[in-house]
Every structure is written in C-alpha cells, then in structure tokens.
Amino acid sequence: MQQPRLTVIIPTQGRETLRRALISIVDESQPEDVEIIISADTQSALLCDVSAVAAAFGAIYTEHDAGLHGFGHPQLAHAYPLARGRWVAVLGDDDEFYPSALSSVVAITQHAEPVPHLFRITMLPSLSRRVPGPFTIWRSEELACGNVSGQAVVLPNDPSKLAGYPPHSTGDFEFIRDTVANYGGRVVWRPELIALCH
C-alpha cells in the first residue's frame, strides 16, 4: 500500500462522540488516503467496543494503559510511532474536522518545509474552558499556553523530533513547544481553520 499523505490519531475512552469525529475524517469532502489510528485508553473499562468502531471506519486500532488517564496524552505518545503518513495530525474523540479541512492540510503540506505547522481551530465553551462563546486559536503567532492546541498542530512524521507528551492539562502546549524546539524553533503559522473542538 502506498504511504498515506496524512495520519490522524484519535485518543479515546470510547465516548459516544467518537463516531462523529471519525465521520468528519471519512467525509466525502476529505481525501481518501488518510490513515486513521484510534488509540484506546484502557486504564479503565472502555465505554464502547472501540475496536469494532475502528474496524467499521477502516481505522488501525491500538490500546495503551498508562496507569492514569492523562487527557489522552499517553495514548498519543503511544500511537505517534505507529503512524505511516508523511504528516501526522490529532483529533480529540469529541471534536471534528471542518469539511475539506484535511484536503487543505494535505495540499498545503505536500510541498511544504518539513517543520511543524500550526493551523487554527474553533474552541466551543465547555466546563473546562468557562468562556461565554466560541473563540479561535491561534490568536497570535506565539507559542503560549492557551494559544495552541494538539488539534491544531500538523507534524512531519519524524519520531526522532517528537518531544515527550506530559499527561496533564497543559501537556498539549508543552508537547508542541518542545517539539518545535527540536526543529530549531521553526514553525509555520497557518491561518486556515481546520477543526471544531467541543
């Protein structure tokens, strides 16, 4: 099989929103040669048969028990080395890509410099965010906590450049910051909106 142009990794405990996330990847407006890896958090019982959901969507299934939940970050760290795509993106199991977003990502990265790309995403209000309405990040070209998110970064598939993924609430930011540092601080800020984060 030809190398996929993009791998999307979804960490999950099997929440009911997982199917919505997957539908946003296999939507007809998205490219066909996208590899999907579902990385299940088996630290406690899964909420559904995640392996069956993965099979239904043609996704690769893997699982990882890190001894703690860790916001799905241990599952991402486990799955990154399994990716075969030229570039790697992440999607939360309660989030979704905008229509045609992955087609844009593939087109942009096809001849791009192999360094981290930070796209923009829409964040919706939630219990943890406590904001009155939707907002978009990034807001400025700054690697700052709250200004970048794991769903916004698209990385070249180079495991040697990946930083550690801390299993706490600011782990996304620290992973991105430290991975960008491994690329000598080089990063491309992209204005395109690619994902809606619930």
C-alpha positions, 0 to 999 in steps of 0.5 A: 500500500502506498504511504498515506499523505496524512495520519490522524490519531484519535485518543479515546475512552470510547465516548459516544462522540467518537463516531462523529469525529471519525465521520468528519475524517471519512467525509466525502469532502476529505481525501481518501488516503488518510490513515486513521489510528484510534488509540484506546485508553484502557486504564479503565473499562472502555465505554464502547467496543472501540475496536469494532468502531475502528474496524467499521471506519477502516481505522488501525486500532491500538490500546495503551494503559498508562496507569492514569488517564492523562487527557489522552496524552499517553495514548498519543505518545503511544500511537505517534510511532505507529503512524505511516503518513508523511504528516501526522495530525490529532483529533480529540474523540469529541471534536471534528474536522471542518469539511475539506479541512484535511484536503487543505492540510494535505495540499498545503503540506505536500510541498511544504518545509518539513517543520511543524505547522500550526493551523487554527481551530474553533474552541466551543465553551465547555466546563473546562474552558468557562468562556461565554462563546466560541473563540479561535486559536491561534490568536497570535503567532506565539507559542503560549499556553492557551494559544495552541492546541494538539488539534491544531498542530500538523507534524512531519512524521519524524519520531526522532523530533517528537518531544515527550507528551506530559499527561496533564492539562497543559501537556498539549502546549508543552508537547508542541513547544518542545517539539518545535524546539527540536526543529530549531524553533521553526514553525509555520503559522497557518491561518486556515481553520481546520477543526471544531473542538467541543 
